[in-house]
Amino acid sequence: MDFQVRKDGESIELLLSGRLEFTDHDRLHDVIELLETRGVRRFIIDAKDLTFIDSAGIGMLLILQDETEQRNIKMIVRKLHGDVKRSIDLARIGEIITIEE
Amino acid sequence: MAISLAASRVLIVDDNEFNRKSLALMIRRAGLTQIDFAENGEDGLRKVDSFRPDLVLLDVSMPVMDGLEMCRRLRERLTHEELPILFQTALDSDEEQVRCFAAGGSDFISKPIKPGECVARVRHQLEKRKLFTDLANFRGRVERELKHAKAMQLSLLPEPKQLEAIASRYELVLDAHFETSSELGGDFWNVYPLDSHRVAFLLVDFAGHGITAAINTFRLHTLIDRFPMQHVPPSEWLAGLNLALKDVLPTGQFATAFFGILDLHTDTLTYASAGAPNPVVGIAGELRLLDSAGLVLGASRRAVYADRSLRLPRGGCLFLYSDALIECSGPGPDNGPIGQDGVPGLLRGAMAANRARPLGPLLERFYARTSLPLRDDLTAVWIARRA
């Protein structure tokens, strides 16, 4: 997995690309650090370029949801498609995380 | 890292008595007291076996067998692959030094031997050896422990005899495959006789794999006994399990699960699913994927599960599996993951090879296109009602 970050006032946008999987767990720490940015209210995960997610990857989304909730930051996952969308729908992660088309 | 050299054993191999004595004197001053001697390579090989040195100080030119040959022979033996061998070379030439390394030498000291350099190099090699031995011991211990843990994990699964008995009691054909991607894994499955005409099947896959996921399968095993299956619909049973797992699992850890009850009197399979990969059901030769969407276990206390029912008459079959089957891939563009939609086709091909027990041919086809070791744990369960 690779990611780019866009900061815009109260929003942080995380653009994920490639595969989000077990081996990416060590990078999660870097992403969580972003949430420490002062004044952040919204955390947007753009999954347009994400091609695959496994169960460990879904676990990372759940951890991010928890971390944002603790900081009163609204997390939104956007532009899910293909196999990634299918995996997330199967696991009904939309019941826990806000997903936008 | 400074280690005590007193416990280390050094073998000095040199045909010149004066050299042997002066080398011994130098290293004795550095605290090395366990020293033995040999006069040529052949003698040296024997002493390696009887004296069991931690390091060999080896001369190059000797009668009977020279140092290079002795070193080569030692390196051919697995047990001496890592034994530090320090050559003493008379010629300070590049070519000679290259020959020492090519023969398997760890390092060399040029003659005339300087005491300070000699002791420093001996110490360096012995410290390296100690680190290596410590690491090898650690590795050995972890391997032994993992082996025991693996046996414990396998004991959570139904034994072949038990499977056979259940299959015959309910007139089923049952076949299962369980494989972890490392020593331990996060998959779990079992079959539970409920009464004279009902039998339940459970397949659970914890996110991730390895030790953490395996610990969760042990947690699960303890929890399952707390929730009787006899008198609740599958959805309710999964909901109970979800709450219990939510209490023990840290955020980010969860499990997918399929739990189904087959009723032989009504020919009905009733199941609830928590995001398990779509099972395949086969009725009258037609295979299709079952809906198995549902919030994963252990992620939310508010999770609600649905019961789904379908007819599974005699001759019908059900194929359950963990996501490794559809996510693992092999080398090259033609060996991409099978994917969810590829499973019925894979099963159809396997059933053409062995209609009653397609699991063997199915796995053969899977492994033919998949790189090993697997990236995730694989469980596959074939359940068929006899015609």
Interface residues (C-beta under 8 A of the other chain):
Chain A: F22 F52 D54 S55 A56 I58 G59 M60 L62 I63 D66 D83 R86 D89 L90 A91 R92 I93 E95 I96
Chain B: D205 A207 G208 H209 T251 G252 Q253 F254 T256 G275 P277 N278 S292 A293 G294 L295 V296 A299 S300 R302 A303 D323 E327 G339 Q340 R375 D376
